Amino acid sequence: MNKSVLIGITFIMAFSLVASGASQQGTGEAVGYFSVASVPGEAQVVMDSIYRGNTPVVVPVPLAGTPSHTLTVSKPGYLPWVRTYETGPGAGQTFAVNAVLEPSAERGTLIVTTSPAGALVTIDGTGGQQAPWTYRDIPSGSHVVRAFLSGFQPYLTIVNVPPGGTITVDASLLPLSRIGALQVKSNPGGADIYIDGFYSGSTATTVGNLAAGEHFVTLRLAGYQDWLGTVDIPENSVAFIDARLEVASAPTTGDILVSSNPPGAAVFNDEVYVGNTMPDDALDLTGLLPGFHTIRLELQNYQDFTVQVEVESGQIRIVDADMVLATNPSQSGSLLVNSDPQGANVFLDNACIGITPLSVPSVTAGNHTLLIRLAGYNDYSTTFTIAPGEAVQIQAALGPAATPINIGILTLSAAAVAMIFFLRKK
């Protein structure tokens, strides 16, 4: 498919900013940095309600915005660490934060509701259920909660379950009344793309169905420095990222590439959920501290796969998990759905269950209908049969709609695009 055509727009001009260091900031806006570490490591970092990655991580903050920043560092089995900073670092400065987490061996209860009701919710990439739903007897500490509903922006938050207590998350979903798309390339290619904490495929690809406005983007590729930036998605148009990834020089951390057969498994690093395996694309775990790490993969109807991996500075380790069927699989299977472009709504038996790329851990055995829909493209529909314990993969190539949406010609300028790119410093 011609990636230069999306939603009926023909590019007459290309616009890209290539990150080559903190001194190049696109629009020239002043930027400071929070360098966040934790004890223990591999804790989840949320700043200003946006998931920024796992420790150690460098978070860029524009100085033109709100000077106050709220930082939450958390990990399953530990109490959350929360701080609010009334002022941030100055232009080009780095403010170092070291969060010491207090352990907790207790368990608790998580209740998830959504507004509107009926959204698909997941916890740590698994346990897909229709809201409202109660997750009982789960480890206290942090968990990744997501919610999906057709016509609304995907929702993500990191919630901290109190030891022996109950916490309720009411996910208020925002309508997708203003949407755009993002085309992402990198040199070299094959980097994992995360938009506001959601895995969104790998480069090069186009991600549609994004809410117009600012989004936080991370590109991760083993052996290279993480690429961090913000991008402003224009309404009914396409923003463009062409990132040049820098080889990690004198690295103090290492990387792990994780894949599985079948794909779609939830991946946990030291019991922190970090993403799902996808077909033909290993999950890149970057910036890991030297030492032993426990990698665990979890997939419906399969035995958990667990391995200890020793990470060394500047080295890439590979985990290729051959998942083994459970002795008594349930009467359900798993479904992995991808599309080109990505970011399309996925409907299973007429119910929206998420956006591509999507791993559905539990689908009742039997016959099903699948519909994939993205504005400006023809619908993709198919029927499939899934057997107990079976893993089904569906890849949909979406063709542009015959009648393009009349939204005019994309005009690119510093004010309209307002892209600011930052390069993670180890």
C-alpha positions in Angstrom: 0.0 0.0 0.0 1.2 3.5 -0.8 2.0 5.0 2.6 2.1 8.5 1.2 -1.7 8.5 0.8 -3.8 8.4 3.9 -7.4 9.4 4.4 -7.5 10.9 0.9 -4.5 13.2 1.4 -1.8 13.4 -1.2 1.4 14.8 0.1 2.8 17.7 -1.9 5.5 18.4 0.7 7.4 16.2 3.2 8.3 17.4 6.6 10.6 15.7 9.0 12.8 16.5 11.9 15.7 14.1 12.8 16.7 13.9 16.4 20.5 14.2 16.7 20.8 15.3 20.3 19.3 17.5 23.0 20.5 20.7 21.4 18.3 20.1 18.3 14.7 20.7 19.5 12.8 21.4 16.2 11.0 24.6 17.1 13.7 25.7 19.5 11.5 25.4 22.6 13.5 25.2 25.8 13.6 21.7 27.3 14.7 20.2 30.6 15.0 16.6 31.7 14.1 14.3 34.6 16.5 11.4 35.0 14.5 8.8 37.0 16.1 5.7 38.7 14.6 3.4 41.3 15.5 0.8 43.9 14.6 -1.8 42.9 14.9 -1.1 39.2 12.5 -1.8 36.4 9.7 0.3 38.0 7.0 2.0 35.9 7.2 5.7 35.6 4.2 8.0 35.1 4.7 11.8 34.8 1.8 14.1 34.4 -0.6 11.2 33.9 1.4 9.8 30.9 3.4 6.5 31.1 7.0 7.3 30.2 8.7 3.9 30.5 10.5 1.8 33.1 13.4 2.9 35.2 16.1 4.0 34.5 14.5 6.5 32.1 15.1 10.1 31.0 11.9 12.2 30.6 12.0 15.5 28.6 9.7 18.3 29.8 9.1 21.5 27.8 9.6 24.6 29.9 6.8 26.5 28.2 4.1 24.4 29.8 3.0 24.0 33.4 6.0 24.3 35.7 4.5 21.7 38.2 5.1 18.0 37.5 3.8 15.0 39.3 5.9 11.9 39.2 4.8 8.4 40.2 7.2 5.4 40.4 5.6 2.0 41.1 6.1 -1.7 40.8 4.0 -4.8 41.6 4.7 -5.9 45.2 5.7 -2.4 46.3 4.0 0.7 47.6 3.9 3.6 45.1 6.4 6.4 45.3 4.7 9.8 44.4 6.3 13.3 44.3 5.1 16.6 43.0 7.7 19.1 41.8 6.5 22.7 41.7 9.4 23.7 39.4 11.3 21.5 36.9 14.9 21.6 35.6 16.1 24.6 33.6 16.8 24.6 29.9 19.2 21.9 29.0 19.5 20.8 32.7 18.9 17.3 34.1 17.2 16.8 37.4 18.1 13.4 38.9 15.5 11.4 40.9 16.1 8.2 42.7 12.9 6.5 44.0 13.3 4.0 46.8 10.3 1.8 46.9 8.9 0.1 50.0 8.0 -3.6 49.6 4.5 -5.0 50.3 3.7 -8.7 50.1 0.0 -8.3 50.4 -2.7 -8.6 47.8 -5.8 -6.5 47.0 -8.8 -5.9 44.8 -9.1 -3.7 41.7 -12.5 -2.5 40.4 -12.6 -1.0 36.9 -15.6 0.9 35.5 -15.8 2.9 32.3 -17.8 5.9 31.2 -19.5 5.0 28.9 -19.9 1.5 30.3 -19.2 -1.7 28.3 -15.6 -1.0 27.3 -13.1 -3.8 27.0 -10.6 -3.6 29.9 -7.3 -5.4 30.5 -4.9 -5.5 33.3 -1.2 -5.9 32.6 -2.0 -6.9 29.0 -4.2 -9.9 30.1 -7.5 -10.6 31.7 -9.7 -8.9 29.0 -13.2 -8.3 30.4 -16.1 -6.0 29.7 -16.5 -3.2 32.2 -17.5 -3.0 35.0 -15.3 -5.7 36.2 -13.6 -6.7 39.5 -10.1 -8.2 39.6 -9.7 -10.0 43.0 -6.7 -11.2 44.9 -4.1 -9.5 42.7 -0.6 -8.4 44.0 -0.6 -5.0 45.6 1.4 -2.3 43.9 1.3 -1.0 40.3 -0.7 -2.5 37.4 -1.3 -1.3 33.9 -5.0 -0.8 33.2 -6.3 -0.2 29.6 -9.8 0.4 28.2 -11.0 0.3 24.6 -14.4 1.3 23.2 -15.4 2.1 19.6 -15.5 5.8 18.8 -13.4 6.7 21.9 -9.8 7.3 22.6 -7.9 4.3 24.1 -7.4 4.8 27.8 -4.3 3.8 29.8 -3.4 4.4 33.4 -1.1 2.8 36.0 -3.0 2.1 39.2 -1.6 1.2 42.6 -3.6 -1.5 44.4 -3.4 -1.0 48.2 -2.2 -3.9 50.4 -5.3 -5.7 51.7 -7.6 -3.0 50.2 -9.7 -2.1 47.2 -9.2 0.6 44.6 -11.7 1.7 41.9 -10.7 3.1 38.5 -13.3 4.9 36.6 -12.0 5.3 33.1 -13.6 8.3 31.6 -13.3 7.7 27.8 -13.0 10.8 25.5 -14.8 10.7 22.2 -12.7 10.5 19.0 -14.4 13.5 17.5 -11.1 14.9 16.2 -8.6 12.4 14.8 -5.5 12.3 12.7 -2.7 9.9 11.9 1.0 9.5 12.4 3.5 8.0 9.9 6.7 6.8 11.6 10.0 5.8 10.0 13.4 5.2 11.6 16.9 4.6 10.4 17.5 1.7 11.0 14.0 0.4 10.7 12.3 -2.2 12.9 12.0 0.0 16.0 9.1 -0.6 18.4 6.7 2.3 18.5 5.0 3.4 21.7 2.4 6.2 21.6 1.4 7.4 25.1 2.5 4.1 26.4 0.6 2.0 23.9 2.5 -0.4 21.7 1.7 0.7 18.2 3.7 -1.5 15.9 7.2 -1.1 14.5 8.8 1.2 11.9 8.0 1.9 9.2 4.3 2.1 9.6 1.3 4.5 9.7 -0.8 4.6 12.8 -4.4 6.0 12.4 -7.3 6.8 14.7 -5.2 9.0 16.9 -6.8 11.9 18.8 -5.8 15.2 17.4 -3.3 17.0 19.7 -0.1 16.3 21.5 1.2 12.7 22.0 4.3 11.3 23.6 6.3 8.9 21.3 9.0 6.4 22.2 11.0 4.4 19.7 13.0 1.4 21.0 15.5 -0.8 19.1 18.0 -3.1 20.7 21.6 -1.7 20.5 20.4 1.9 20.0 19.5 4.7 22.3 15.8 5.1 22.9 14.3 8.0 20.9 11.8 10.2 22.8 9.7 13.0 21.5 6.4 14.7 21.4 4.3 15.2 18.2 1.2 17.3 17.5 -1.3 15.3 15.5 -3.3 17.6 13.2 -7.0 17.0 12.8 -7.9 15.0 9.7 -4.3 15.1 8.6 -1.0 13.2 9.0 2.0 14.0 11.1 5.4 12.5 10.1 8.4 11.3 12.1 11.6 10.3 10.4 14.0 9.5 13.3 17.7 8.7 13.0 18.5 6.3 15.9 21.9 6.7 17.5 24.0 3.6 18.4 24.4 3.3 22.1 27.9 4.6 22.8 29.7 3.4 26.0 26.5 1.9 27.2 25.9 1.2 30.9 22.8 -0.9 30.2 21.9 -3.9 28.0 18.9 -5.1 26.0 16.7 -8.2 25.6 14.8 -9.3 22.5 11.7 -11.3 23.3 9.6 -13.4 20.9 7.3 -16.4 21.3 5.6 -19.2 19.4 2.7 -18.6 19.2 2.9 -14.8 19.4 0.6 -12.7 21.5 2.0 -13.5 24.9 2.1 -10.9 27.6 5.7 -10.2 28.6 6.8 -9.4 32.2 10.3 -8.3 33.2 10.9 -8.7 36.9 7.1 -9.0 37.2 6.5 -5.7 35.5 4.3 -5.9 32.4 6.3 -4.5 29.4 4.2 -5.5 26.3 3.1 -8.4 24.1 5.0 -10.5 21.6 4.0 -9.9 17.9 4.5 -12.1 14.8 7.8 -11.4 12.9 8.8 -8.6 15.3 10.6 -9.2 18.6 9.7 -7.1 21.6 12.7 -4.8 22.3 13.5 -4.4 26.0 16.0 -1.6 26.2 18.0 0.2 28.9 18.1 -2.8 31.3 20.5 -2.6 34.2 23.3 -5.2 34.3 22.5 -8.3 36.3 20.0 -11.1 36.3 16.4 -10.4 35.1 13.4 -12.7 35.2 11.5 -12.8 32.0 8.0 -14.4 32.2 5.6 -14.9 29.3 1.9 -15.5 29.9 -0.6 -16.7 27.2 -4.1 -18.1 27.6 -4.2 -21.9 27.4 -0.4 -22.2 27.6 2.0 -22.8 30.5 3.9 -19.7 31.7 7.4 -19.5 30.3 10.0 -18.2 32.7 13.7 -17.7 32.2 16.5 -15.9 34.0 18.6 -13.7 31.7 21.9 -12.2 32.6 22.2 -8.7 31.1 25.6 -7.2 30.5 26.4 -3.6 29.5 26.3 -3.1 25.7 25.1 -6.7 25.1 21.9 -8.0 23.5 20.3 -11.1 24.9 17.6 -13.1 23.0 14.6 -14.9 24.5 12.7 -17.1 22.0 9.9 -18.8 24.0 8.4 -22.0 22.6 5.1 -21.9 24.5 3.8 -25.3 25.8 0.0 -26.0 25.8 -1.5 -26.3 29.2 -2.5 -29.8 30.4 -6.2 -28.8 30.6 -6.8 -25.9 28.2 -10.0 -23.9 28.6 -12.7 -23.9 26.0 -11.2 -20.8 24.4 -8.3 -19.7 22.2 -6.3 -16.6 21.6 -6.5 -14.1 18.7 -3.8 -11.8 17.3 -5.0 -9.0 14.9 -2.8 -6.6 13.0 -3.6 -4.2 10.1 -1.8 -1.9 7.6 -2.2 0.9 8.5 -2.4 0.3 12.2 -4.6 1.9 14.8 -7.8 0.5 13.3 -10.9 -0.4 15.4 -11.4 -4.2 15.8 -14.9 -5.6 16.1 -15.4 -9.2 17.2 -18.9 -10.4 16.7 -20.1 -6.7 16.4 -18.4 -5.7 19.7 -15.4 -3.3 19.7 -12.5 -5.0 21.5 -9.6 -2.7 20.8 -7.3 -1.2 18.1 -4.6 -2.8 16.0 -2.1 -4.2 16.8 -4.2 -6.2 19.3 -3.7 -9.4 21.3 -6.9 -10.9 22.6 -6.0 -13.6 25.2 -9.3 -15.3 25.4 -11.8 -16.0 22.6 -14.6 -18.5 23.0 -14.1 -21.6 20.8 -16.4 -21.6 17.8 -17.2 -19.5 14.8 -16.7 -15.7 14.9 -16.9 -12.6 12.6 -14.2 -10.0 12.6 -14.5 -6.4 11.3 -11.5 -4.0 11.1 -12.4 -0.3 10.4 -10.3 2.8 9.9 -11.6 6.2 8.7 -10.6 6.7 5.0 -10.2 3.0 4.3 -12.4 0.2 3.2 -13.6 -2.1 5.9 -12.0 -5.5 6.2 -14.3 -8.3 7.3 -13.8 -12.0 7.7 -15.1 -15.1 9.5 -12.9 -17.6 11.4 -13.2 -20.6 13.5 -11.1 -21.0 16.7 -10.6 -24.3 18.5 -9.9 -24.7 22.3 -6.3 -23.8 22.9 -5.7 -22.5 19.4 -3.9 -19.3 18.6 -5.3 -17.5 15.5 -3.5 -14.7 13.6 -5.2 -12.3 11.3 -3.3 -9.7 9.2 -5.5 -7.2 7.3 -4.3 -4.9 4.5 -6.7 -2.0 4.3 -7.2 -0.4 1.0 -8.0 3.4 0.6 -11.6 4.2 0.3 -12.8 4.8 -3.3 -14.2 8.2 -2.4 -11.6 10.2 -0.4 -12.7 12.3 2.5 -12.7 16.0 1.5 -10.4 17.5 4.1 -8.2 19.6 1.9 -4.4 19.6 1.3 -2.1 19.2 4.3 -0.2 22.4 5.1 3.0 21.9 7.0 4.7 24.6 9.0 6.5 24.9 12.3 3.4 26.3 13.9 1.0 23.7 12.5 3.1 20.7 13.1 4.9 21.8 16.2 7.0 18.7 16.5 9.7 18.5 19.2 12.0 15.6 19.3 14.3 14.6 22.1 17.0 11.9 22.3 17.3 9.8 25.4 20.6 10.0 27.1 21.9 7.0 28.9 
